[in-house]
Each structure stands twice: as C-alpha cells, then as structure tokens.
Amino acid sequence: MAGLDEEDTRRLLEERDLHHDMLLLPDLVDTPANLTLKVLKAFVWADNKALAQYVMKCNDDSFVRLTQIMNEIKEGDTAPSAASIYWGFFDGHSPVEAVSKWWDTDWVLCDYYLPYAHGGGFVLGSRLLRYITRNQDDLLLYYKDDVAVGTWLAPLKNVRRVHDPRFDTESVSRGCHNSYLVTHQKSADEMVAMWQRLRWGSNQPCPEGQETRHRLSYNYDWTSPPSRCCRRRDPSVP
C-alpha cells in the first residue's frame, strides 16, 4: 500500500472491510521488483496469523476450482504427506531470462532455473510454508516469485513434489480443458462465465463445454535429468 494516495487507500480499506478477502501490506510498494517479497509476506501472514495447513498462491487472472482442490488435498492422491506437498505444474528446463523484464542479476546458480511450480497457481503444505517463513531473513528474493519458491525448497528432503497437468499455470495458457483445476490467463468475463457453468451444475467449465488446445502438455519425468524432464509429445495429457 505504500505510495498510494489517500483515495485509493480509502477504497482498499473499504473493500477489505466489506468482503474480508484482502491482506493489505502497508509498508510494501507494489512493483514487479517486489513481487517475491509480497508473496513471502503473504506466506508469513498465512503461517503466523492464519495458522494455515495449506496455502495456495495464484495470480488474479487464474480461474481456480477451489472446492475440488480442497477435496483432493483431504481425500485424493495428494493427501499422503500433505504437510510436505508442493503441488502444481512443474518446469525443470526453463532457461534463465537474461534479456527481459524478468532478468535477475542475483541468479548465478545455473543457466537454467531449478525445478519449480509455475506461479499461475501452486499449493504448499504447512511444513514447507513454515520452513520458508522461519527462514525468511536468510532467503534470497529472486525476481520471479515462483522460481524463488522452487529454489528455496530445492535442498529440502521429503518434499512431495506433485506435477499435475490439470494446473494450466504457465505464462501462456495451453487452452481449456474441462479437467483443469487452475486455468491461467483468463479475463474477468471468462472467469465469470466459467464459474456460472459450474454454479448451475455443469462439470464442464470450458465455453459450451468445448475443450481447446493451443499446445501440448507433459507429465514431468522425475527419473530423468532436467534436460529431458518436460517433453511435450503425448497428446493424451490434458
């Protein structure tokens, strides 16, 4: 909220008090350079104030089927070792962006980023959340928040990394599939339309229930090195 004028501050406070769905960070200037710091501060609040068992980080243009995600955490394949879960769409072969707005001069570990779940939406269990918040003062704030989380968790043992193609969370959407739990890069109108379809009993949030594909997905191969982890060649993967 730092740097906002009086009117914008007033409107944010009114919205927070009306809907109770905003965490305001009064000392933080909301800029791309502070994105990782903003995510870290939200994690600290979720751990210290909300005592969260899980936390989900997603973007404001991501459509999230939250009820289904919560049900799967409690009952589905993701339930075992849920406190150590790191659940999303992973990338292990992403080159460092040296000539872009995401150029991070602090990144000196490799010419590729360490495996991380894309920031359009991922879930962390309480053990991992607690590790991050307890060590916040010693963590390097890489420019890309999703890369930062993957790097912070890289050396830990017993992290349960779950790559799920139903998380369409890359910077460019793969299209629309009715099985997706998270769909990134959606406009407000598109998200309202998808929500309306689910609200009225359909289990097919895609427009008219019709699935579209812009490019192939992949299942992450954890038995291979990062250079061969993420090959898009199986059309059956959503």
Steps between C-alpha positions, in 0.01 A plus 500: 500500500796733539493781247123492442307822524235557766203414277643169378591406856147580618343287228726203577416519868128513421525196272698308761247578772208411274620168357773394747701354214805728480830508683638853495874550540540863608879520467530337158513682166325274249746480211625209286832517686317441830286208379703234682505710818121538478454122468740441788314744726171330412653163592616641834149628573343166400737311730511734801150647499279249319691188615439364152517127431538579130554812298425552133676769305333603173469803277193721475443382143490132603167316517523258795265211578566540869244250631644221288855586606399496867323165458803345334735624771279332760405182317679455169842392378656814641391426857797290628777717644284804432704715739796456264310540174617731221227463239478670162629491141878461518769617263855371528639621170427871497791716377592807698340809345803721457346750257151577631319678780562184706878523475631411844861599558497314835451166323846341467424134574464369146396603150165332572267553794469222756174301478206713613121505478370777276364801685157507337400267783666256740435353845738466797448293812555636850845349551638672192318821579648499849851438368474803271360732764747392770791567266366813331793719603751266333318446169614671183208682337536394140313714250252226400295389798429148372869443422582628849267249671640210298855604583428547871357147521753331270739368769234372741439132552153345496345769279208335321509665157180420311501600134140530385408578136162620627682815613507716186724753667772587251541856373313397184187290547488162330133554421192376684445150634202407714727314741717803580512600866674831426490692173731797464470802271122541520314830483242595761218429253642158416531410867141609571375287211696196622373548854140531378526168317625327815246682715209368298609139523725449200834331554628648176620857560636547148280717273207284386691213655735497199865435577775680308875441476767749401798272567584168660547444871727245672545272797816590688760222486665510842729208406674704229729802528340842446612504135254215431236555768232688314444374148173598335421199284201318650166637373311307767637725777251785563 
